Amino acid sequence: MSQSYQVLNSLQQHKARLQGSVRLSLYLADGYQSYFKTSQGWQNGGAPDKLCLMPKDYASTWHIRGPLSFMHLYFTDHHLRQQAEQTWDRSPAQLTLDERLFANDPQIALLYRHFLLNNDWHDPADQLAISSATTLILNHLLKHYVHLSWQ
């Protein structure tokens, strides 16, 4: 990967293993005992198909008390901006990704289960499907979780 991500580095220090990568990164490792620290204490909500969105510079403290298998898709504001430009043929003046922890999003769950987890990341034919799925995910994020300001 050409860019360094703080969460990625932290996970690798805790023996998380990168299963594959293309334009975005995929992590798998099992989540009912996943807790993150809030001002009111530890909050639990991890389970299969739960979505967590953590914007750039988002800081959190997590405590994993049991097995966890999860996927991280790493993307930058540049990825979102580029997708917005391709979708609407203009550049947003500003974009802001919502923070979501343990959210339900069946469309994203379907895309990652069908295309990201069931394809061979080393097969060029599958890489095209994976790349297309990541484009669909970014587009979905733009429509549902990103606030765009246009000039």
N, C-alpha and C positions, 0 to 999 in steps of 0.2 A: 504494500500500500504506500502511496506516495505521501500521504498525510498522516500525522500522528494524532491520535485521539486519547485524551486523558483516561476515559473510562476503559478503553481497550487496553491501555498499558496497565491500569490497575487490575483488571481481570486477569491478564497474563501473569502478573505477580502472584495471584492466588490460584495459579495452575489451571485457569480456563484455557481451552484449546480452540484455536481458530480452525473451523472445519472447511472453509472455502471462502473465496472472495471474487468479486468482479468489481463493478463500480461502487457497490456498497458492500458492507461486511456482514456475514452471517455467523452468529454464535449459537451453539447448542450446548448445553451442559446439564434437571427435573424440577412445583412451586407453591404449595399451600402454606409453607412456613417462611415466606419472604416478608420481611417487615422493613418499613422505612420510618425514620424518625421525623415527627412533626412537633410543633410547639405544644400539642396536647399529649405527646407520648408516642409510642410505637404503634404504627398502623399496619394491619395485615390486609391483604386483598389478592395475593398472587394465586393464580390458577391457570389452567390451560386456556389459551386464546386471549388472555388479558393483554392489553396494550398499555405501554408506558411511553410517553413522549417527554423528553427532557431537552428543553432548548439550550442553545449555546450558553455557557457560563452558569448553567444550572448546577447548584451544589446540593447534595443530599448525602445522608448517612443511612446505610442499609445494614441489616443483620439477617443473614441467611441461616436459618436454624434447621434446615433439612435439605433433602435432595432437590435440585432445581435444574430444569432443562429450559433454556431460553434462547431467544434470537435477538440480536441487536442489529438494527440497520443504521449505519452511520451515514449521515449526509450533512452537508454544510449549507449555510445560507446561499452559497453560490449554486449548489445543486438545485435548491428550491427556486432561486431567481432564474436560473437557466430554464427550468421546466415551465415557470410562469411565462417567460418570454416566448417559448415555443408554443404554449397553449393559447395565449391571448395576443401574440405578436406585438407586444410592447413590454417595456421594463417597469416593474413596480418601483416607486420611489423608496418604499420601505416595506418590509415583511416581518411579521412576528409570529413565531410558532407558539401555540398554546401548550401549557404544561398539562399533562394528563398522566395519572398514575392508576393502574389497575382498571382501565376503561375497557368497555366492550365495543368492538368494531368487527362485526362478522365479515365485512368485505375484505378488510386487511387480513384477517385470520384465514379466509378462504384463499386469497392470493399467496400468502406465504406457505400455507400447508400444501397447496397444489403445485405451485411453481418453484418455490425456493427450496422446500424440503424434499421434493420428489424428483429432482433433476440432478444430473451429474455435473458438478461445477467445473469439471475438467474436460467435458465433451463440448466442442465448439458449437454443435447444434443446440445443446441444452443451454449453453451460455447465452444464446440469442433469446431463448424463452425467459431465462432469468433476468436478463437486461430489460426485456419488455415488461415483465412483471414489476420490476423496480420502478419503471416509468409509470406504470399504472398506480403503484403505491404512492409515489411522489405526487401524482396528479390528484389522487384521493386526499392526501394530506393538505394540498393547496386548497381544495374545495371545502374541507370540513374542519381543519385545525390551524390554518394560517390566516392571519389578518393581513390583507394587502392594501397598501396605500398607493394610489396611482398619481402621477404628476398632473 
